[in-house]
Amino acid sequence: MKYKIMMAGALAALSYTNVSMAEESNPEYLSDWWHQSVNVVGSYHTRFGPQLNNDLYLEYEAFAKKDWFDFYGYIDVPKVFGVGNGNDVGAWDDGSPFFMEIEPRFSIDKLTGTNLGFGPFKEWYFANNYIYDMGDNKASRQNTWYMGLGTDIDTHSDIGLSLNVYAKHQWENYGAANEDSWDGYRFKVKYFVPLTQLWGGNLTYIGFTNFDWGSDLGDDPNHQRTSNSIASSHILALGYDHWHYSFVARYFHNGGQWNDGTELNFGKGNFNVKSNGFGYYLVVGYNF
C-alpha cells in the first residue's frame, strides 16, 4: 500500500507580520484585503507519515480578514523542483499534483449582530479546517474536514492569540481504517509575538499547535496507529513589504497518528516508524 506524506504547509499567522508592514509603508498589492504570496519551501525530516520526508516545493499562500470573514489557506505543489528523498513523490513521479489546506472562519458575532464576547474572549467563530491531498489514486489521497468553534483572545498586548476546537469528518485517508466516518477531535492554538526590527524588516515569532485526540485509529490490533497526535510549529519570520523569510522547527508526537517505533514493511524491506521528533523548514516568499 502506498502512503503519501502530508506536506507541512505554510506559516499560519504570518498574516500579522504582512499586515503590519503594509500598514506602515503602504506598498502596492493586487488586493487591499486578499493578501497573498508565492513561496519556495524546503522541508527536512517531516513526520506526517511513517517515514521521514524531505522535499523542495512551490506554494501559494493567502489570508484575509474582512467583516465577518476570516481566512487562511495554502496550496502546495509537492516535489515540483524534482528534489526530495526516496520517500518523496510529487507532481512529476506519480505523487500528488497538489496538497491544499484552508482555514475559513465565519464570525458569529458579526453575522448575528450580537456581541458574544466576555472576559478575555473577544469574538466567536464557526471555525473550519479543510485538508485535501489530491493523490494519484485512492490509497494516496486524503480528504478531511474539521468543523467547530473558534475564538480570539484579548491578551491586552501586541501578542495575538486564537483558539479553535473541532470535530473531524474523515473521507479518504490514504486507505486507513477510519475513512468515511466521524473520527476524533482537534484543538488548535495560534499565537503571534512581535519581537523587534531587524535589517529593515520586522522579526516575529509565530507558533501554532494541533492537538488531535479521540480517533478510532488507535484501536488497530497491530498497534501501528494511534488515537492522538501533536504537531507544534515554532517560526522565526523576517517580513518586508514584499519579501519574507522564515525558519520553522516543528515538533511531532505520533505524527500522522503513526505509533513511533513500530516495525513496518511497504515492500521495500523492514523499517521502524519515526513519528516523534523535529522536522525543519526554510521558506522564502514574495507578497503580491
C-alpha positions as CSV (number, residue, x, y, z in Angstrom):
1,M,0.0,0.0,0.0
2,K,1.3,3.4,-0.9
3,Y,1.1,6.3,1.5
4,K,1.5,10.0,0.5
5,I,3.5,12.0,3.1
6,M,1.5,15.1,4.0
7,M,3.1,18.4,3.2
8,A,3.9,20.6,6.1
9,G,2.1,23.7,4.8
10,A,2.7,27.4,5.2
11,L,3.1,29.7,8.1
12,A,-0.3,30.2,9.7
13,A,-0.4,33.6,11.3
14,L,2.3,35.1,9.2
15,S,-0.6,37.4,8.1
16,Y,0.0,39.5,11.2
17,T,3.5,40.4,10.0
18,N,2.5,41.2,6.5
19,V,-0.5,43.3,7.5
20,S,1.7,45.4,9.9
21,M,4.3,46.0,7.2
22,A,1.6,47.1,4.8
23,E,0.0,49.5,7.2
24,E,3.4,51.1,7.9
25,S,4.6,51.6,4.3
26,N,1.5,51.2,2.1
27,P,3.1,49.0,-0.6
28,E,1.2,48.1,-3.7
29,Y,-0.6,44.8,-3.8
30,L,-3.1,43.3,-6.2
31,S,-5.8,43.5,-3.4
32,D,-6.1,45.6,-0.3
33,W,-7.8,42.7,1.7
34,W,-6.9,39.4,0.0
35,H,-3.3,39.1,1.0
36,Q,-1.3,36.5,-1.0
37,S,2.2,35.3,-1.6
38,V,4.1,32.7,-3.6
39,N,6.7,30.7,-1.6
40,V,9.5,28.3,-2.1
41,V,9.7,25.8,0.8
42,G,12.4,23.4,1.7
43,S,11.4,20.7,4.3
44,Y,13.6,18.3,6.2
45,H,12.5,15.3,8.2
46,T,8.8,16.0,8.3
47,R,6.9,13.2,10.1
48,F,3.3,13.3,8.9
49,G,3.8,9.7,7.6
50,P,5.6,6.6,8.8
51,Q,8.9,7.6,7.1
52,L,11.0,10.7,7.3
53,N,10.4,13.0,4.3
54,N,12.4,15.8,2.6
55,D,11.1,18.0,-0.1
56,L,11.5,21.2,-2.0
57,Y,8.3,22.6,-3.3
58,L,6.3,25.6,-4.5
59,E,3.4,27.1,-2.5
60,Y,0.6,29.7,-3.0
61,E,-0.5,31.2,0.3
62,A,-3.4,33.6,1.1
63,F,-5.0,35.2,4.1
64,A,-7.8,37.7,4.6
65,K,-9.9,39.3,7.4
66,K,-12.8,41.3,6.3
67,D,-16.0,42.0,8.2
68,W,-17.4,38.5,9.2
69,F,-14.9,36.5,7.1
70,D,-11.5,35.3,8.4
71,F,-9.4,33.1,6.2
72,Y,-6.0,31.4,5.9
73,G,-5.0,28.8,3.3
74,Y,-2.3,27.5,1.0
75,I,-1.8,25.2,-1.9
76,D,1.4,23.1,-2.2
77,V,2.8,21.5,-5.4
78,P,4.9,18.7,-3.9
79,K,8.4,18.0,-5.3
80,V,7.8,20.4,-8.2
81,F,11.5,21.0,-8.4
82,G,12.3,17.3,-8.6
83,V,14.2,17.4,-5.3
84,G,13.4,15.1,-2.4
85,N,14.5,11.9,-0.7
86,G,13.5,8.3,-1.6
87,N,10.1,8.6,0.2
88,D,9.2,11.8,-1.5
89,V,6.9,11.7,-4.6
90,G,5.1,14.6,-6.2
91,A,3.7,16.2,-9.3
92,W,6.1,14.5,-11.8
93,D,6.6,11.0,-10.4
94,D,3.1,9.5,-9.7
95,G,2.7,11.5,-6.5
96,S,0.2,14.2,-5.5
97,P,-0.3,17.0,-8.1
98,F,-1.2,19.3,-5.2
99,F,-1.9,19.5,-1.5
100,M,-4.4,22.1,-0.1
101,E,-5.3,23.3,3.4
102,I,-7.8,26.1,4.1
103,E,-9.0,27.5,7.4
104,P,-12.1,29.7,6.9
105,R,-13.8,31.1,10.0
106,F,-17.1,32.9,10.0
107,S,-17.8,35.5,12.8
108,I,-20.9,34.5,14.7
109,D,-20.9,37.9,16.4
110,K,-20.9,39.9,13.1
111,L,-23.3,37.6,11.3
112,T,-25.9,37.8,14.1
113,G,-25.2,41.4,15.0
114,T,-24.6,40.3,18.6
115,N,-21.6,40.9,20.9
116,L,-20.9,37.5,22.3
117,G,-17.5,38.4,23.8
118,F,-16.9,38.1,27.5
119,G,-13.9,38.1,29.7
120,P,-10.8,37.5,27.5
121,F,-12.9,36.1,24.6
122,K,-13.2,38.9,22.0
123,E,-15.2,37.2,19.3
124,W,-16.6,33.8,18.3
125,Y,-16.4,32.0,15.0
126,F,-17.8,29.0,13.2
127,A,-14.4,27.5,12.5
128,N,-13.3,25.1,9.8
129,N,-10.1,23.4,8.8
130,Y,-10.3,21.5,5.4
131,I,-7.4,19.4,4.1
132,Y,-7.2,17.8,0.7
133,D,-4.4,15.8,-0.8
134,M,-5.2,15.0,-4.4
135,G,-3.0,11.9,-4.7
136,D,-2.8,9.8,-7.9
137,N,-5.1,7.1,-6.5
138,K,-7.4,6.5,-3.5
139,A,-4.6,5.0,-1.4
140,S,-2.6,8.2,-1.8
141,R,-5.4,10.6,-1.2
142,Q,-6.6,12.5,1.9
143,N,-9.9,14.4,2.3
144,T,-10.6,15.7,5.8
145,W,-12.9,18.4,7.3
146,Y,-12.6,19.7,10.8
147,M,-15.5,21.9,12.0
148,G,-16.2,23.6,15.3
149,L,-15.9,26.7,17.3
150,G,-13.2,29.4,17.4
151,T,-12.4,32.5,19.3
152,D,-9.8,35.3,19.5
153,I,-8.3,36.1,22.9
154,D,-7.7,39.6,24.2
155,T,-4.1,39.5,25.6
156,H,-4.0,43.3,26.4
157,S,-0.8,43.4,24.4
158,D,0.6,43.1,20.9
159,I,0.6,39.3,21.2
160,G,-2.1,37.7,19.1
161,L,-3.8,34.6,20.3
162,S,-6.6,32.5,18.8
163,L,-8.1,29.1,19.8
164,N,-10.2,26.6,17.8
165,V,-11.8,23.3,18.7
166,Y,-13.1,20.9,16.0
167,A,-14.8,17.6,15.4
168,K,-13.3,15.7,12.4
169,H,-15.1,14.1,9.5
170,Q,-12.8,11.8,7.5
171,W,-13.3,10.8,3.9
172,E,-10.2,9.4,2.1
173,N,-7.2,8.9,4.4
174,Y,-4.6,7.0,2.4
175,G,-6.6,3.8,2.9
176,A,-6.7,4.0,6.7
177,A,-9.4,2.2,8.7
178,N,-11.2,5.5,9.7
179,E,-12.3,6.5,6.2
180,D,-15.9,7.7,5.7
181,S,-16.6,8.4,9.4
182,W,-16.6,11.0,12.1
183,D,-13.4,10.2,13.9
184,G,-11.8,12.3,16.6
185,Y,-11.3,15.9,17.6
186,R,-8.7,18.7,17.2
187,F,-7.7,21.6,19.4
188,K,-5.7,24.3,17.6
189,V,-3.9,27.2,19.2
190,K,-2.2,30.0,17.3
191,Y,0.0,32.7,18.7
192,F,2.0,35.7,17.4
193,V,4.7,37.7,19.2
194,P,6.3,40.7,17.5
195,L,10.0,40.8,18.5
196,T,12.0,43.6,17.0
197,Q,13.0,45.4,13.8
198,L,15.9,43.7,12.1
199,W,17.8,44.6,8.9
200,G,15.0,46.9,7.9
201,G,12.3,44.3,8.4
202,N,10.1,43.0,11.3
203,L,11.2,40.0,13.2
204,T,8.3,37.9,14.6
205,Y,7.9,34.7,16.5
206,I,4.8,32.7,15.3
207,G,3.5,29.4,16.7
208,F,0.6,27.1,16.1
209,T,-0.1,23.7,17.6
210,N,-2.6,21.0,16.7
211,F,-3.7,18.6,19.4
212,D,-5.6,15.6,17.9
213,W,-7.3,13.1,20.1
214,G,-10.2,10.6,20.2
215,S,-9.6,8.8,16.9
216,D,-10.5,5.2,16.4
217,L,-7.3,4.5,14.6
218,G,-5.7,3.6,17.9
219,D,-8.0,0.5,18.0
220,D,-5.7,-1.1,15.4
221,P,-4.8,-4.5,16.9
222,N,-1.3,-4.3,15.4
223,H,-0.7,-1.0,17.3
224,Q,0.6,0.7,14.1
225,R,-1.6,3.7,14.5
226,T,-2.6,5.9,17.5
227,S,-5.7,7.8,18.7
228,N,-3.8,11.0,19.3
229,S,-1.1,13.2,17.8
230,I,0.6,16.6,18.2
231,A,2.2,18.8,15.7
232,S,3.7,22.0,17.1
233,S,5.3,24.6,14.9
234,H,7.7,27.4,16.0
235,I,8.6,30.0,13.5
236,L,11.0,33.0,13.2
237,A,9.8,35.2,10.4
238,L,11.5,38.2,8.9
239,G,9.0,40.3,7.0
240,Y,9.3,43.1,4.5
241,D,6.8,44.8,2.2
242,H,7.1,42.1,-0.4
243,W,9.7,39.6,0.7
244,H,9.6,37.3,3.7
245,Y,12.0,34.7,5.1
246,S,11.2,32.1,7.7
247,F,12.8,29.3,9.7
248,V,10.5,26.7,11.1
249,A,11.1,24.0,13.7
250,R,8.1,21.6,14.0
251,Y,7.8,19.0,16.8
252,F,5.8,15.9,16.0
253,H,4.4,13.4,18.5
254,N,2.8,10.4,16.8
255,G,3.0,12.4,13.5
256,G,0.1,11.4,11.2
257,Q,-1.2,9.1,14.0
258,W,1.6,6.6,13.5
259,N,2.9,4.8,16.5
260,D,6.6,5.7,17.0
261,G,9.0,2.7,16.8
262,T,6.5,0.3,15.1
263,E,8.2,-2.0,12.5
264,L,6.6,-1.8,9.0
265,N,7.3,-3.1,5.6
266,F,5.8,-1.5,2.5
267,G,7.5,-3.9,0.1
268,K,11.0,-2.4,0.2
269,G,12.2,-4.0,3.4
270,N,11.5,-3.5,7.1
271,F,11.8,-0.1,8.8
272,N,10.9,1.4,12.1
273,V,8.4,4.3,12.2
274,K,10.0,7.6,13.3
275,S,6.9,9.7,14.1
276,N,8.3,11.5,17.2
277,G,10.9,14.3,16.8
278,F,11.5,17.5,15.0
279,G,11.2,18.5,11.3
280,Y,12.5,21.7,9.8
281,Y,11.6,24.2,7.1
282,L,13.2,27.1,5.3
283,V,10.8,29.5,3.5
284,V,11.4,32.3,1.0
285,G,8.3,34.1,-0.2
286,Y,7.1,37.1,-2.2
287,N,3.9,39.0,-1.3
288,F,1.9,40.5,-4.1
